[in-house]
Amino acid sequence: MSGMKVSQAVKAARGHWAQILPALGVNILKNRHQPCPVCGGKDRFRFDDQEGRGTWFCNQCGAGDGLALVTRALNVGYQ
């Protein structure tokens, strides 16, 4: 039995990152400067969720989508 592919999971999560991230313990405030869940910087992180992809930006860590935030903030990988 094969599991869900990463691309399928990302597609299913589209538009739901604002609920998924807190459920996984990654606290976010949409469109507000806040502490970075990756590096811990006090006010350098913003979650803007462009096109429902869970997009974010940190002045220290860079930027990514919801999956990148989960993998970096929780230090987990996927295959």
Beta strands, then each sheet from edge to edge (+ up, - down):
strand 1: 45-47
strand 2: 56-58
strand 3: 62-64
sheet 1: 1+ 2- 3+
end
